[in-house]
Amino acid sequence: MNGVRQGWLVAKREMRERSRSRAFRASVVLMIVAVAAVLTLPALLMPGGGAKDIGLTGAAPPALAATVGQQAHAAGTTARIHHYASLTAGERAVRQGRVDVLVVGAQRLEWRGRADQQLEAVVTMAIQLVTVQQRAAAADIRPDAVSDLLAPVPITNVELGPVAGRSPADETAVVVMTGVLLFCISVFGAMVLNGVLEEKGSRVVEVLLARIPARTLLAGKIVGIGLLGLAQIGVTAVVALVTVTAVHSIDVPAVRAAVLAWALVWFVLGYVLYATVYGALGSLGSRVEDAQSVAGPASVVLVVAYFASFAMIAQPASALARAISFFPLTAPMAMPGRIAMGAAAWWEPIAAAVLTLAATAGLVLLAGRVYTSAILHSGPALSLREAWRATARPGPSATEADTHVAKALLHRARPLTGGRTTMTTDLTKHRLLITVLTGIGIALGIAVAVLTADVIIGVIAGAGFIAIATQMVNLWTRHSGPPVAHH
Amino acid sequence: MLGFDGVTKRFGPLTALDQCTFTARPGRLTGFLGPNGAGKTTAMRTVFGLVELDAGTVRWQGRPVSAAERARFGYMPEERGLYPRMRVRDQLVYLGQLSGHRAKNVAGSVDSWLERLGLAERAADRLDTLSHGNQQRVQLIAALVNDPDLLVLDEPFSGLDPIAVAAMGELLSDLAAGGATVLFSSHQLDLVEDLCQDVVIIERGHIVLAGELDDLRAAVPDRFVDIRYQGKAPDWCRLAPATVVEAGDGQARLRMERGADVAGLLAALQDQADIVSFNYQPPTLSELFREAVAA
């Protein structure tokens, strides 16, 4: 029997059933609407590019209206001029929002609220110009000569950014991209996690595993949800692109095609890596409600990886940035940013990708073992140690549960004192281990802070280490939460 | 033919299956019996590779079971479960395909089974909109879609109403008559006695009895005599070598050794009472079971 064919059947089922579900369709629509809104709202809230209404009242040079128009045009907007016979009428127009600014006697600008700096510059410049021309005429100087005299010196802005050839726009693009990568990997990873738990909860998993190996089931699920995820990302990206082109709300940074392609590659690599971990951890639980408790460690690692990459955006060429862009668990977050910032040599992404793939292959083997031994277990969530040693009894079935419980009670009743003692030493060991790991984490944080001369990076490193280590210990022994009687 | 050969499985300190050896033959119904927690479910799971064995082999037609052969097996786990939100027909076709069959062939089989079990109109409905009984039927079809040579059913009769029990029994007998090997577990011993030609009894991971039901019953040294009488009861103490198991209200059940003088017993009874019926037979499956499990 062909494993690839079976895996593909599983993947196809995932895609067909999920794309049929109302929840998934709603999430797709919601994501599209959210992206379109995020891109359109700034344009709606800040109509910076639209025409400006300017009111004039009181004594003003006759040329002012025309000059304001010229200046506005030069600044890239259009000005509509309104004349008001009285100050009261003009101010009413400002208060009602019919004009953006009221020019009183070419000397005072009246605003409804805070001054619009761009408009202020346009109007002020126009007043200066008209006044200078008036004075020049009075002093018998040719108006042309004045214009020549006041011709502006062209000044260009150059945004250097942290790396030659990359601008702050690239930096923004990296921030957005890293966030999107985190979002996508965690959303689709969570779908794998929930899928595994749903199959366990509905007990369909036994029917499936009688037909196909556990690894094929997990692989098919990861591929199916991944392809669906890519399709969703694709649709959303197209909508985003169309919106941006139509609305001109934000500048699309001239993101290089190669950067986008690499971002996609790293999404796939990161997704497969984390989905494998999520799938294996999912098999430890029994119901969808267990998702949080079994998958906590993977989520913490993912978020720490995100913050580490985020902190590295400003110095993409540093040794630490290089390190996290090669370490398989952080690479999917960190490497795309370094590529976009032009801080990675051509071979670096390739080497990091190979490293991540190798790590994924290793994880697939480990995850496969955990998944295979834990998937038929029902009842309270397993610890990773139990699943690893494959001593977990595949679920006491419903009718057997009674005798099982009775036996367990008998067991518990007999060696009551003995059981207590081992439990207490277990807990003491566990607390000691957590304390030691916390100490190491603090030391690591301080060391990193000193070495990088950056307190924030030190805090992230230390806190990240402590969070991950604690979660791992809890997962391994399943002594999470307050010390209650266990086993 | 399905063969268990020294199959052993341990879960930590617990030995769930200890050197289990028995066979289930084609064309026959084999009842798999044992108290709760004896290892029935674990044993059935080993057939499908759901449990990694510590020792021993499960064989099909004399060879260790491989993935290719499992494609020709049908399994109904005790913990019933399918995708609740998937449509009935889609789901069954999918499961058939996973067993390695082409969608087209499976679809025909699914449709005919849906028709036969009266579910044809519900084919396009989501599973969770079906009644409990109908969901059970779908679960059964899931085990049958690939037209299996070996059918393993864990407690197929649990939760069924009497009519459904009869229908299920008939179906299993038909499948066996068609040449399939059928192994199923049950606690309903009377039902097993009616349906099965072979039984396997497991207790705490050990196979304590296995073989043809008639042979097993015949091999037991005990024989039972059921009598009905009118009027005065016979003197129960004067019926040696038979002893009374239970008596009352015009009927009684006596026990005696195999080979003892039956005709003498009948004569003695007729001397003392007005005997209406006299039935000499080996122990029932229930008695066999209790004996085997208590030992």
Interface residues (C-beta under 8 A of the other chain):
Chain A: M1 N2 Q6 L9 V10 R13 E17 S21 E199 S202 R203 V204 V205 E206 V207 L208 L209 A210 R211 I212 P213 S373 L376 S378 A390 T391 A392 R393 P394 G395 P396 S397 A398 T399 E400 D402 T403 H404 K407
Chain B: F11 G12 L14 A16 P35 N36 G37 T41 T42 R45 F48 G49 L50 V51 E52 A67 A68 R70 A71 F73 Y75 P77 E78 E79 R80 G81 L82 Y83 P84 R85 M86 Y94 L95 Q97 L98 S99 G100 A142 E155 S158
